[in-house]
Amino acid sequence: MPSGHSTDRGETIVALASGAGRAGVAVVRLSGPASLETAHRLFHVKQSPALAPRHATLRPLYAPGNGAFLDEALVIFMPGPNSFTGEDVVELQIHGGAANVEAMLRACIETGLCRVAGPGEFTRRAFENGRLDLTQAEGLADLIDAETEGQRAQALRLLQGEAGNRFESWRERLIEAMAALEAAIDFPDESDVPEQIARRSLEPLARLQTEIEAALSDWERNRSVREGFRIAILGKPNAGKSSLLNQLAGREAAIVSPIAGTTRDVVEVRMVLGGFPVWVADTAGLREAVDQIEAEGVRRALDRAQSADLRIWLLDVTDDADTLERVSRETSFAESDLVVWNKTDLAAGRMTDDATSAISAETGDGIPALLLALEQEVVRKLSSSEAPIVTRARHQSLTSQALHHLQSARRAFQDGLGPELVGEDVRMAARALGQVTGKVDVEDLLDRIFSDFCIGK
């Protein structure tokens, strides 16, 4: 976003608010003090009736320069502060051709009363005018980007303010503790009053610490809902990992070859399981590498296994007994891993008791059952009735800072340090939580946050 746009509230901005491309209807939005006057400049007859607030009015629109007819539009005026941005807003619902939208934007600019909005500038004004906090603004961005039902549901809960309300309640409890600690500082000559006041102020912080720790423990789940649940397919070369990936994806996403070591890099496909986004990764076969390229592929496979939310160990049912015993001995199966036997069309009846499922990646036999098992696991891990609190890396970092200062405050009190030092840590914890919602010290973050929005939002 161009520098200065966010702070000059005297300017009126305009942009396409609906999706780009060919459409039946497009919405051009104006926000700022000259929004209504800009719309009036597009009316052909100067004595046209003024726009009634919050009433859709059908009006012909004309270019302000030569008076050429532009389009017939539904025009809606929403005076501030009761609008999305908190400012006067006018929306022009016009026909959605790209050339028509461009002509309408050009006509608005030619009035000399407005300029083109920067990315996210409408939402930033909503934040600056107190219509949204930062977590709600981020929820709105997530809602616009949502491609699955799980993402949509999480974004809506953020937009409704559930996370912001929780962060703000935590901050208020810290402020209450700070006030009590300040009172303790005000009674330096009383032998036991400062300690009694400080103790009463810090006892509720133990419960607050537990709540924050629980929210942080849910961070990975919320991240997976937003960014995608990660599944890694692992196994030795020629176990059929690429064939399995293709079966799960329903297309030829990975190269399949009888030559061991064909897959050298991580190949990913995106799926939707149970309403949640899922990334399934085919990895290089795990063995002693024969060259540097394969060694790099094995290293990446191990890295992906480490970061995966779920690992599928694909075993080859046609291997001889010694090989199977060695694989079982050398493979670190976790309790949550899925163990899948492949090539059942070649050697049926040779699976062991630790198999989660048996498939043939060649014929597709067993794939529907495996997909169902994966979907159930994704839903089990990502579904929650609890409100999503920590959903972005920014939230995670600031909440972790708050937890660190909270822990330091409690240790300082236990070590017998004065209320001044204890209070400083409590203040720093409250400041970190305030940054999450935008209550304090966020100016340097705003450009970065709102630059991720589309223009027009």
C-alpha positions as CSV (number, residue, x, y, z in Angstrom):
1,M,0.0,0.0,0.0
2,P,1.4,3.4,-0.9
3,S,2.8,5.2,2.1
4,G,0.5,7.7,3.7
5,H,-2.8,6.2,2.5
6,S,-3.7,4.8,5.9
7,T,-3.2,8.1,7.9
8,D,-4.9,10.6,5.5
9,R,-8.5,10.1,6.5
10,G,-9.5,13.3,4.6
11,E,-9.1,11.4,1.3
12,T,-11.8,9.5,-0.4
13,I,-10.9,6.2,-2.0
14,V,-12.5,4.0,-4.7
15,A,-12.0,0.5,-5.9
16,L,-13.7,-2.6,-7.3
17,A,-15.1,-4.4,-4.3
18,S,-16.4,-7.5,-6.0
19,G,-14.4,-10.2,-7.8
20,A,-12.3,-9.3,-10.8
21,G,-13.2,-10.7,-14.2
22,R,-16.4,-11.1,-16.2
23,A,-19.6,-11.1,-14.1
24,G,-23.2,-10.1,-14.2
25,V,-22.8,-7.5,-11.6
26,A,-19.8,-5.6,-10.2
27,V,-19.6,-3.4,-7.1
28,V,-17.6,-0.3,-7.2
29,R,-17.1,1.1,-3.6
30,L,-16.3,4.6,-2.5
31,S,-15.3,5.5,1.1
32,G,-14.5,8.9,2.6
33,P,-15.9,12.3,3.1
34,A,-16.4,13.0,-0.7
35,S,-18.1,9.7,-1.5
36,L,-21.6,11.1,-1.8
37,E,-20.4,14.1,-3.8
38,T,-18.5,11.8,-6.2
39,A,-21.6,9.9,-6.9
40,H,-23.6,13.1,-7.5
41,R,-21.0,14.2,-10.0
42,L,-21.9,11.1,-12.1
43,F,-25.6,12.0,-12.2
44,H,-26.5,13.7,-15.4
45,V,-29.1,16.1,-14.0
46,K,-27.7,18.3,-11.3
47,Q,-31.1,18.6,-9.7
48,S,-31.5,14.8,-9.3
49,P,-32.9,13.9,-5.9
50,A,-30.3,13.3,-3.2
51,L,-29.6,9.7,-2.3
52,A,-31.5,8.5,0.7
53,P,-29.4,6.7,3.2
54,R,-29.5,2.9,3.0
55,H,-31.9,2.8,0.0
56,A,-31.0,1.3,-3.3
57,T,-31.7,3.8,-6.1
58,L,-31.6,3.1,-9.8
59,R,-29.7,5.9,-11.5
60,P,-28.1,6.4,-14.9
61,L,-24.4,7.4,-14.6
62,Y,-22.5,9.7,-16.9
63,A,-18.8,10.6,-17.4
64,P,-18.1,13.9,-15.6
65,G,-16.0,15.2,-18.5
66,N,-18.0,14.8,-21.7
67,G,-21.3,13.6,-20.2
68,A,-21.2,10.3,-22.1
69,F,-23.5,7.7,-20.8
70,L,-21.7,5.1,-18.7
71,D,-24.2,2.6,-17.3
72,E,-27.3,2.3,-15.3
73,A,-26.6,1.4,-11.7
74,L,-28.1,0.6,-8.3
75,V,-26.6,3.2,-6.0
76,I,-26.5,2.8,-2.2
77,F,-25.4,5.5,0.2
78,M,-24.3,4.4,3.8
79,P,-23.4,7.3,5.9
80,G,-20.7,6.9,8.6
81,P,-20.1,5.9,11.3
82,N,-22.5,3.1,10.7
83,S,-20.8,1.6,7.6
84,F,-18.1,-1.0,7.0
85,T,-15.3,1.5,7.2
86,G,-16.9,3.9,9.7
87,E,-16.9,6.6,7.0
88,D,-19.4,7.7,4.4
89,V,-19.6,4.8,1.8
90,V,-21.3,4.7,-1.6
91,E,-21.6,1.5,-3.6
92,L,-22.3,1.4,-7.3
93,Q,-23.7,-1.9,-8.5
94,I,-23.0,-1.9,-12.3
95,H,-22.8,-4.4,-15.1
96,G,-19.7,-6.6,-14.5
97,G,-17.7,-6.4,-17.8
98,A,-14.1,-5.6,-17.3
99,A,-14.2,-2.6,-19.7
100,N,-17.3,-1.3,-17.9
101,V,-15.7,-1.5,-14.5
102,E,-12.6,0.3,-15.8
103,A,-14.7,3.1,-17.3
104,M,-16.6,3.6,-14.0
105,L,-13.4,3.7,-12.0
106,R,-11.9,6.2,-14.4
107,A,-15.0,8.4,-14.2
108,C,-14.8,8.4,-10.4
109,I,-11.2,9.5,-10.5
110,E,-12.0,12.2,-13.2
111,T,-14.2,13.9,-10.6
112,G,-11.0,14.9,-8.8
113,L,-12.6,13.9,-5.5
114,C,-11.1,10.5,-4.9
115,R,-8.2,8.2,-5.6
116,V,-7.7,4.5,-6.1
117,A,-7.6,2.5,-2.9
118,G,-4.5,0.6,-1.9
119,P,-4.6,-3.1,-0.9
120,G,-6.7,-3.7,2.2
121,E,-7.3,0.1,2.7
122,F,-11.1,-0.3,3.2
123,T,-10.5,-2.8,6.0
124,R,-7.7,-0.8,7.4
125,R,-10.0,2.2,7.7
126,A,-12.5,-0.1,9.4
127,F,-9.8,-1.0,11.9
128,E,-8.6,2.6,12.4
129,N,-12.2,3.7,13.0
130,G,-12.9,1.1,15.6
131,R,-15.2,-1.1,13.5
132,L,-12.9,-4.1,13.7
133,D,-9.9,-5.2,15.8
134,L,-6.9,-6.8,14.1
135,T,-8.0,-10.4,14.7
136,Q,-11.4,-9.6,13.1
137,A,-9.6,-8.0,10.1
138,E,-7.5,-11.1,9.7
139,G,-10.6,-13.2,10.0
140,L,-12.1,-11.3,7.2
141,A,-9.0,-11.9,5.0
142,D,-9.2,-15.6,5.9
143,L,-12.9,-15.6,5.0
144,I,-12.2,-14.1,1.6
145,D,-9.4,-16.7,1.0
146,A,-11.4,-19.7,2.4
147,E,-11.7,-22.6,0.0
148,T,-13.1,-25.2,2.4
149,E,-15.9,-25.4,4.9
150,G,-13.4,-25.8,7.8
151,Q,-11.5,-22.7,6.7
152,R,-14.8,-20.8,6.4
153,A,-16.0,-21.8,9.8
154,Q,-12.8,-20.8,11.5
155,A,-12.6,-17.5,9.7
156,L,-16.2,-16.6,10.6
157,R,-15.5,-17.2,14.3
158,L,-12.5,-14.8,14.1
159,L,-14.6,-12.3,12.2
160,Q,-17.3,-12.5,14.9
161,G,-14.7,-11.4,17.5
162,E,-14.4,-14.6,19.5
163,A,-10.5,-14.5,19.5
164,G,-10.4,-10.7,20.0
165,N,-12.7,-10.9,22.9
166,R,-10.6,-13.6,24.6
167,F,-7.3,-11.7,24.0
168,E,-8.9,-8.5,25.4
169,S,-10.3,-10.3,28.5
170,W,-6.8,-11.6,29.2
171,R,-5.3,-8.1,28.8
172,E,-7.9,-6.6,31.2
173,R,-7.1,-9.2,33.8
174,L,-3.4,-8.3,33.5
175,I,-4.3,-4.6,33.8
176,E,-6.2,-5.3,37.0
177,A,-3.1,-7.1,38.4
178,M,-1.0,-4.1,37.4
179,A,-3.4,-1.8,39.3
180,A,-3.1,-3.9,42.4
181,L,0.7,-4.0,42.1
182,E,0.7,-0.2,41.8
183,A,-1.3,0.0,44.9
184,A,1.3,-2.2,46.7
185,I,4.0,0.2,45.6
186,D,2.0,3.1,47.1
187,F,2.3,1.5,50.6
188,P,6.1,1.2,51.1
189,D,6.0,1.9,54.8
190,E,3.6,-0.8,55.7
191,S,5.3,-4.1,56.6
192,D,2.9,-6.6,55.2
193,V,0.4,-4.6,53.0
194,P,2.5,-4.6,49.8
195,E,3.0,-8.4,49.9
196,Q,-0.6,-9.1,50.7
197,I,-1.8,-6.9,47.8
198,A,0.8,-8.4,45.4
199,R,-0.2,-11.9,46.4
200,R,-3.9,-11.2,45.8
201,S,-3.1,-9.7,42.4
202,L,-0.9,-12.6,41.3
203,E,-3.1,-15.5,42.3
204,P,-5.5,-15.1,39.4
205,L,-2.5,-15.0,37.0
206,A,-1.9,-18.7,37.6
207,R,-5.3,-19.4,36.0
208,L,-4.6,-17.0,33.2
209,Q,-1.3,-18.8,32.5
210,T,-3.1,-22.1,32.2
211,E,-5.6,-20.6,29.7
212,I,-2.8,-19.1,27.6
213,E,-0.9,-22.3,27.6
214,A,-4.1,-24.2,26.4
215,A,-4.6,-21.7,23.6
216,L,-1.0,-22.0,22.4
217,S,-1.3,-25.8,22.5
218,D,-4.1,-25.5,20.0
219,W,-2.0,-23.4,17.6
220,E,-0.9,-26.2,15.4
221,R,-4.5,-27.4,14.9
222,N,-5.7,-23.9,14.0
223,R,-2.7,-23.4,11.6
224,S,-3.5,-26.7,9.9
225,V,-7.1,-25.6,9.3
226,R,-5.9,-22.3,7.8
227,E,-2.9,-23.5,5.8
228,G,-3.6,-27.2,5.3
229,F,-3.2,-30.5,7.1
230,R,0.1,-32.1,6.1
231,I,0.4,-35.8,5.2
232,A,3.7,-37.4,4.2
233,I,3.9,-40.8,2.4
234,L,7.1,-42.6,3.4
235,G,8.7,-45.9,2.6
236,K,11.6,-47.5,0.8
237,P,12.1,-47.1,-3.0
238,N,9.6,-48.8,-5.3
239,A,7.1,-49.3,-2.4
240,G,4.5,-47.6,-4.6
241,K,4.4,-44.1,-2.9
242,S,4.0,-42.2,-6.2
243,S,1.3,-44.6,-7.4
244,L,-0.5,-44.1,-4.1
245,L,-0.3,-40.3,-4.4
246,N,-1.8,-40.5,-7.9
247,Q,-4.6,-42.7,-6.6
248,L,-5.4,-40.3,-3.8
249,A,-5.2,-37.3,-6.1
250,G,-7.2,-38.9,-8.9
251,R,-4.7,-37.8,-11.5
252,E,-1.1,-38.4,-12.6
253,A,0.5,-36.0,-10.2
254,A,3.8,-37.9,-9.7
255,I,6.0,-39.8,-12.2
256,V,5.7,-43.6,-11.7
257,S,8.6,-45.8,-12.8
258,P,10.0,-49.2,-11.9
259,I,13.4,-47.6,-11.5
260,A,14.3,-47.2,-7.8
261,G,15.0,-43.6,-6.8
262,T,12.8,-42.0,-9.5
263,T,11.3,-39.6,-7.0
264,R,14.1,-37.2,-6.0
265,D,12.1,-34.3,-4.6
266,V,8.9,-33.8,-2.6
267,V,5.8,-33.8,-4.8
268,E,2.6,-32.4,-3.2
269,V,-1.1,-32.5,-4.1
270,R,-3.9,-30.5,-2.5
271,M,-7.1,-32.3,-1.5
272,V,-10.1,-31.6,0.7
273,L,-11.0,-34.2,3.3
274,G,-13.9,-33.7,5.7
275,G,-14.2,-30.0,4.7
276,F,-10.5,-29.3,5.6
277,P,-7.6,-28.5,3.2
278,V,-5.0,-31.3,3.1
279,W,-1.6,-31.5,1.5
280,V,-0.4,-35.0,0.6
281,A,3.4,-35.3,-0.1
282,D,5.1,-38.1,-2.0
283,T,8.7,-38.3,-0.8
284,A,11.9,-39.9,-2.0
285,G,12.5,-43.6,-1.1
286,L,14.3,-44.0,2.2
287,R,17.6,-45.9,1.7
288,E,21.3,-45.4,1.5
289,A,21.6,-42.8,-1.3
290,V,23.6,-43.7,-4.5
291,D,24.4,-40.0,-5.4
292,Q,24.2,-36.5,-4.0
293,I,20.9,-35.7,-5.7
294,E,19.2,-38.8,-4.2
295,A,20.8,-37.9,-0.8
296,E,19.2,-34.5,-0.9
297,G,15.8,-36.2,-1.8
298,V,16.2,-38.5,1.2
299,R,17.0,-35.5,3.5
300,R,13.9,-33.6,2.3
301,A,11.8,-36.7,2.8
302,L,13.0,-37.0,6.4
303,D,12.4,-33.2,6.9
304,R,8.8,-33.6,5.6
305,A,8.3,-36.6,7.9
306,Q,9.3,-34.5,10.8
307,S,6.9,-31.7,10.0
308,A,4.0,-33.8,8.9
309,D,0.7,-33.8,10.9
310,L,0.3,-37.5,9.8
311,R,2.7,-40.0,8.3
312,I,1.7,-42.9,6.0
313,W,4.3,-45.7,6.0
314,L,3.9,-47.6,2.8
315,L,5.2,-51.2,2.9
316,D,5.6,-53.7,0.1
317,V,3.8,-56.9,0.7
318,T,5.9,-58.7,-1.9
319,D,9.2,-58.2,0.0
320,D,10.7,-61.4,1.5
321,A,10.4,-62.1,5.2
322,D,14.0,-60.9,6.0
323,T,13.3,-57.5,4.3
324,L,10.0,-57.1,6.1
325,E,11.6,-57.9,9.5
326,R,14.4,-55.4,8.8
327,V,11.9,-52.7,7.8
328,S,9.8,-53.3,10.9
329,R,12.9,-53.1,13.1
330,E,14.5,-50.0,11.4
331,T,11.3,-47.9,11.0
332,S,10.3,-45.7,13.8
333,F,6.5,-46.1,13.7
334,A,4.7,-43.6,15.9
335,E,1.4,-44.5,17.5
336,S,-0.5,-42.0,15.2
337,D,1.2,-43.3,12.0
338,L,-0.8,-45.2,9.4
339,V,0.9,-48.4,8.3
340,V,-0.4,-49.3,4.8
341,W,0.6,-52.5,2.8
342,N,0.7,-52.1,-0.9
343,K,0.7,-54.5,-3.9
344,T,-1.9,-56.8,-2.5
345,D,-2.8,-57.8,-6.1
346,L,0.6,-59.5,-6.2
347,A,0.8,-61.2,-2.9
348,A,-2.5,-61.4,-0.9
349,G,-2.5,-62.6,2.7
350,R,0.9,-61.5,3.7
351,M,0.1,-58.4,5.8
352,T,1.0,-58.3,9.5
353,D,-1.1,-57.3,12.5
354,D,0.2,-53.7,12.6
355,A,-1.3,-52.9,9.2
356,T,-3.8,-50.1,9.2
357,S,-5.0,-50.9,5.7
358,A,-4.1,-53.0,2.7
359,I,-4.2,-51.6,-0.9
360,S,-3.2,-52.0,-4.4
361,A,-2.0,-48.7,-5.8
362,E,-1.9,-50.3,-9.2
363,T,-5.6,-51.4,-9.3
364,G,-7.1,-49.0,-6.8
365,D,-8.3,-51.8,-4.5
366,G,-8.5,-50.5,-0.9
367,I,-8.1,-46.9,-1.9
368,P,-11.7,-45.8,-0.9
369,A,-11.2,-47.4,2.6
370,L,-7.9,-45.6,3.0
371,L,-9.4,-42.3,1.9
372,L,-12.1,-42.8,4.5
373,A,-9.6,-43.6,7.2
374,L,-7.6,-40.4,6.3
375,E,-10.7,-38.3,6.3
376,Q,-11.7,-39.6,9.7
377,E,-8.2,-38.8,11.1
378,V,-8.2,-35.3,9.6
379,V,-11.7,-34.5,11.1
380,R,-10.7,-36.0,14.4
381,K,-7.6,-33.8,14.7
382,L,-9.0,-30.6,13.3
383,S,-12.5,-30.5,14.5
384,S,-13.1,-28.5,17.7
385,S,-16.0,-26.8,19.5
386,E,-13.5,-24.4,21.1
387,A,-13.2,-20.9,19.7
388,P,-10.0,-20.6,17.5
389,I,-7.7,-18.2,19.4
390,V,-4.2,-18.5,18.0
391,T,-4.5,-19.0,14.3
392,R,-1.5,-17.1,12.8
393,A,2.2,-17.0,13.4
394,R,1.8,-13.4,14.6
395,H,-0.7,-14.4,17.2
396,Q,1.6,-17.3,18.3
397,S,4.6,-15.1,18.6
398,L,2.9,-12.4,20.7
399,T,1.0,-14.9,22.9
400,S,4.2,-16.7,23.6
401,Q,5.8,-13.4,24.6
402,A,2.9,-12.7,26.9
403,L,3.2,-16.2,28.5
404,H,7.0,-15.7,29.0
405,H,6.5,-12.4,30.8
406,L,3.7,-13.9,32.9
407,Q,5.9,-16.8,33.9
408,S,8.7,-14.3,34.8
409,A,6.3,-12.3,36.9
410,R,5.3,-15.3,39.0
411,R,8.9,-16.4,39.4
412,A,9.9,-12.8,40.4
413,F,7.2,-12.8,43.1
414,Q,8.2,-16.3,44.4
415,D,11.9,-15.1,44.5
416,G,10.8,-12.2,46.8
417,L,11.5,-9.4,44.3
418,G,9.6,-6.2,44.7
419,P,6.2,-5.3,43.1
420,E,8.0,-2.9,40.8
421,L,9.9,-5.7,39.0
422,V,6.9,-8.0,39.1
423,G,4.7,-5.3,37.7
424,E,7.0,-4.6,34.8
425,D,6.7,-8.2,33.6
426,V,2.9,-8.0,33.9
427,R,2.9,-4.8,31.9
428,M,5.0,-6.4,29.2
429,A,2.6,-9.3,29.0
430,A,-0.4,-7.0,28.7
431,R,1.4,-5.0,26.0
432,A,2.0,-8.2,23.9
433,L,-1.6,-9.2,24.1
434,G,-2.7,-5.7,23.2
435,Q,-0.6,-5.9,20.0
436,V,-2.6,-9.0,18.9
437,T,-5.8,-7.1,18.7
438,G,-4.3,-3.7,17.8
439,K,-4.9,-1.9,21.1
440,V,-1.3,-0.8,21.4
441,D,1.9,-0.3,19.4
442,V,0.8,-1.8,16.0
443,E,1.5,1.0,13.6
444,D,4.6,-0.7,12.2
445,L,2.6,-3.9,11.6
446,L,-0.4,-2.4,9.7
447,D,1.2,-2.0,6.3
448,R,2.4,-5.6,6.4
449,I,-0.9,-7.0,7.6
450,F,-3.2,-5.1,5.2
451,S,-0.9,-5.5,2.2
452,D,-2.0,-9.1,2.0
453,F,-5.6,-8.0,1.3
454,C,-6.9,-7.6,-2.3
455,I,-7.5,-4.1,-3.6
456,G,-11.2,-3.2,-2.9
457,K,-11.2,-4.8,0.5
